[in-house]
């Protein structure tokens, strides 16, 4: 598997916009993606954790992918396809592959003692599309063990653990691209050689995220004032997006 980066710079873990009745607003979500790309975002992740993927049905996933793909044709579009079972993840991955995704991101399955069979099944479904593993033990424990990485058929990994020690150890032991998902580690990620980051905060503060990844210490420090919104998931980040861009703050989770 090639170690080539799927993208470089700041990627956004895109929120999914719902209207006041809780129905999917794919057009508004696509418009948000378009605006964020115009403000410096270099990749878009749809149907990920921040996008409330657990609350989307397959038809909504397809509609969302088509709308965002049309809105941002010039940047990598990464689709979250992780699921509790390999069977579900394979279905979502095939849908993403056929819908025009540039890569897929698969959250590790909960409670798995061996994640390799799961990722092997998803990789087969992805075909030529790059597959990124996704380590987020707070959401899906135990996550992706470091000792398992060398044997996984993936092109890279997103790590949302927020653990700087894990970040450094992964980079030391594993040659493939690593994309941190924690706002606390943005400047560090760039300094130690990560090609990019994938951030929920980039939905509302893309310029700040871009500056922090470029080494702006003031921007990294300023994140402390707004990253608390991420602790009220997903409402906190959606309220920031609503205040900045005017989209509905409705959510299905939380």
N, C-alpha and C positions, 0 to 999 in steps of 0.2 A: 504494500500500500504506500502510495506516494506521501511524502511529508510536506507537500506543497500546501500553503495556507488557503483555506476556503475564501478568506477575505482578510484585509488588513485595516486597522483603525477601529472605530467605534461602531458596533452593531447594536440595534435596539431590539429588546425583547418586547415586541409590540403588544400593547393592550388591545383587546377586542372591544369595540364600541357596541353597546346595546342601547336601544331606545328606552323611553320611560316605562314601557310595558315589559321590558326585558327581552325584546326580540332583537335578533342580530341586525346590526346596521353595517353591512359590508361596505357600502359606499363611503360612510364616514370613516371607517377604519382604514380604507384605502387612501382616503384624502389625508388622514393623519400621517400615514407612511410617506406619502408624497412630500408633505411639508417637512418632515424630519430629514428626508434625504436632501432636500434643498438647503437644510441647515447644517449639513456635514456628516450625517450618518452614512456609513459605508456598507451596511448590510441590514437586512430586516428578517427577524424571526417571527413567524406567525404560528398560532396554535401551540405556543409554549406555555410554561407555567404562568407567566405574567399575563398571557392571553386567555387565561381561564379555559384551557383546552379540555379539562375534565368536564366542563359544562357544555361542550359543543357536540352536536351529533354529526355523523358523517356527511350529511348533505350540507350542513352549515360550514363544515371544514372545506368542502369543495367550493362553495360559494365564496368564502373568505379568500381562499387561495387564488381563485380566478380574478377577483376584484383587485387584490393587492399586486398580483403579477402584472396586471394591465397598468396600474398606477406607477409602478417602479420597475420598468423593464431593464434599466441599465445597472442595477446593483444586485448582488447575490441575494436570492430569496431562499431562506432556510425554513423548513417546515418541521414543527415538532410532531413526532410520530410515536413517542414513547407511550406505553400502556402497561397495565398490570400483567398482561399475558403477552407472550410472543405472537400468538394468533392475532390479537388485536393490533399490535404494533406492525405486523406484516401488512395487514389490511390498510392501515393508515399510510404506511410507507409506499405501497403500490399506488394509492390514490395521489399522494404527493408527487411521486415520480411521473405519473401520467398527466398531472395537472400543471407541470412546468416548473417545479421546484429546482433549485440549483444544488441543494444539499438537504439532508434530513438530520434532525437532532433527536436522539432517542434517550429519554430519561430511563435510568436503570430500573428494573422491576423491583417492587417492594418485597423484602424478606428473602431475596435470592442469595443462596450460599455460593452459587457459581453463575456469574452473569454471562459467561462465554456462549452457551447455547442460544440464549436470547439474542445477543448481538450477531451471532452467526446467521440466525434466521432473518434478522432485519437487514443485514448486509446482502444476503441473497435477494431479498425483495427490492433493495435499492438499486441493484445492478451496477451501472457505471456512476451513479450519483455518489458523491462523498457522504459518508456516514460519520456523524459526530456522536461520541458517547456523551452522556450527561450525568455528572456527579452532583447530587443535591440531597445529601442524607437527611436533612431536616424535613424534606417533602417525601422522599422515597428511600427509607433506610433499608440496608446499610450503605447504599451507594456503590461506587465502583472501586474495589480494592486496588491499591497501587500495585500489588503483586500480580494482579490479573491483566494489567494494561498491555504488557508485551505480547500477550496471546490474542488480543482482540482485533477483529478485522475492521478497524475504524481508521478514519483519516485524521482524527484529532479529538479533542474533548472540550466541553464546557464544564467549568468547575465553579459551582455557586456555593461552595461550602464556606467561603470567607476565611479560610484557614491559611495564613501566610506560610506556615511550615509545610503544609501539604503542597502548596503552590511550588515552593522551592524544591522540595523533594521530587515532585513530578518532573520538573524541568531537568533535574540532575539525572534522573533515571530513564527518561522517556524522550525520544527525539521528535515526536510529532507535535503539531501545533496545539497549544493550550490557550483557551479563551476563558479568563476569569469572569465571573458574573457578579462580583461584589464591588459596590462603589467604594468601599474602603481600600481596595487594592489597585485602583486604576493606575495611578502613577507608578507604583511598584511593578505592576505587570509590564508596563512599557520598558522600565529600566532593566528588568531581568530577561527581556527578550521575547515576551509573548507577542504574537503578531496583532492581536486585537483583544477587545473585550466585548461582552454582550450584556447590556445593562437595561434594567427596567426604568431607571431614572432618565435615560435618554429619551423616553416618551415626552417628558416635560422640560428637561434641561439639556438638550443635545449639545448646545454650545459649551456649556460647563464641562460636560463629559469629554468632549473633543479636546478642550484645553488641558484638562487633567491628564489625558493620555499623552498629550504632547509635552508633558513635564511641567505644567504650570502649577506650582505649589499652592498658590492662592485658590485656584479652582478646586484642587483636591481638598483643601481645608473647608472651602465653602460647602462642599457636599455634606458635611456633617450637619448643616442646618436644615437640609431638605431630605436627607436619607431616612429620617425618622418616619417619613410617610410610608416607606416601604414596609415598616413593621406592622402597619394596618393593611394587610394584604387582603384583597386587591384594592380596597376602597381608597386608601391613602394616595396611591399613585394615580388613580383615576380622577381624584379630586384635583390633583396638581395639573393633570392634562386638561381637565375642564376649565380650570382657572386660566390656563395659558392659551388654549386653542378653542374653547367654547363648546367642546363636544359633551355629550351626556356622560355624567359620572356613574350611571347605573352599572351594577355588576350582578352576576348570578351567584357568586361565591362570597361567603363572608357576611 
